[in-house]
Amino acid sequence: MVAKYDIGLIGLAVMGQNLVLNMERNGFSVAVFNRTGSVTEEFVKQRAGGKRIGPAYTLEELVAMLEKPRKIMIMVKAGAPVDAMIEQLKPLLEPGDLVIDGGNSFFQDTERRYRDMTAAGLRYIGTGVSGGEEGALWGPAIMPGGDAEAYELVRPVFEAIAAKVKGEPCVTYIGPRGAGHYVKMVHNGIEYGDMQLIAEAYDILHRGLGLQAAQLHEIFAEWNRGVLQSYLIEITANIFAKMDPDTGKALVDVIVDEAQQKGTGKWTSQNALDLGAPVPTITAAVDSRIISSYREERLAASKVISGPEPTIKASAEERKALIEAVHQALFAAKICSYAQGMALLRAASQEYGYDLPYGDIARIWRGGCIIRAQFLDDIRAAFERNPNLSNLLLDPYFKEAVESRQQALRTVVRTAVQAGIPCLATGASLAYFDAYRSPRLPANLTQAQRDYFGAHTYRRLDKEGVFHTEWLT
């Protein structure tokens, strides 16, 4: 029996269990509690057997088992369950004790909880944890937000359990109050965009060119050895190699085409609208998941609404060229998506006073998390070159990377449109690139319309001031 445990963890679903095992493996003793006591009992007897992991069957028992100041990590479902757990814990804690929410909480909830806990003399950290079940066990990316002193209490634990890239732990202090959960939210929004861009590339190659899973496996495995090297490209290649034992077909071909979501991508789009920060690729990815859920309507509509056949007629040489164009377009579209995400972080940092460390955020995303990718090193370098960089597209490396691939991106979007293959996210990335580089947009007409029907006024190019016109006189 350990005299006092280093840290406590509440919530023993798979993510919670894996974090506990990760902590113990890295030298920390852990007291654990789950609302259902049988889950705690089974965990300590099986996966945690023989380890410095102690069971608690009441919250009072858990609190009594911990070294002071106490550190307790909550891994329960976001929303009301987090509030309920905090309310049960508060009377049991002493000033200076630390509560850490490691779930996917909405950042505004974290802001509220931080204020309430601080007023009670307690410390609170909202922490984004990315990497899924495997990351939790072997090294996630960790995004903690709260006061800096509170982070110091848990920093040794987080640095030990985080993923390591080139010897650097994939964790850093993100900023005050809800900053950690905000950055995790945007991470998930970028993840939505990444996944949809890959899905659209697959759709063009599969439905358009008729490539089968074995061929797609080879293509994506090859792409993972170049500029697109990333976790998502790697697992996509692996998915295409998996066969279904029941049918003998590629497993991906028998999966229903409805993508579910937990809401973090939607939160990103909603907050971007609140801040006036354009994230069209992320929003298109959210829209794509939503429209996929209308499967019965789509099946009915496909019988009555006509359009071009998705088959792309091409010679062997043209097919090879299109596959390479999709490769180049995917990288260009991905850069545009990350540019939107990083610009949203900048807008939020200014609005909420987070003072976000953009280069460090890119650094900790290099390992453990779902969007880990080779080119995050390039994003980190871009912010080291210019900490005040307003948009990734203005960095010399990323400017050249997209400019040199823009023709491929245009070719892919045009080809998809002509074949009737929807490419909401890829098209949105191209439109964002073209809008951002345009010295003049048609918003002058929009503002004229607003002044026409609502007397909303307008400004002029040739003189200072605000103007209104009686348009029918």
Secondary structure, DSSP 4 states (H G I P E B T S, - for coil): --SSBSEEEE--SHHHHHHHHHHHHTT--EEEE-SSHHHHHHHHHTTTTTSSEEE-SSHHHHHHTBPSSPEEEE-S-TTHHHHHHHHHHGGG--TT-EEEE-S---HHHHHHHHHHHHHTT-EEEEEEEESHHHHHHH--EEEEES-HHHHHHHHHHHHHHS-EETTEESB---BSTTHHHHHHHHHHHHHHHHHHHHHHHHHIIIIIT---HHHHHHHHHHHTTTTT-BHHHHHHHHHHHPBPTTTSSBGGGGS-S-----SHHHHHHHHHHHHT---HHHHHHHHHHHHHT-HHHHHHHHTT-----S-----HHHHHHHHHHHHHHHHHHHHHHHHHHHHHHHHHHHHHT----HHHHHHHTTSSSTT-BTTHHHHHHHHHH-TT-S-GGGSHHHHHHHHTTHHHHHHHHHHHHHHT---HHHHHHHHHHHHHT-S--THHHHHHHHHHHH---B--SSSSS-B---TT-
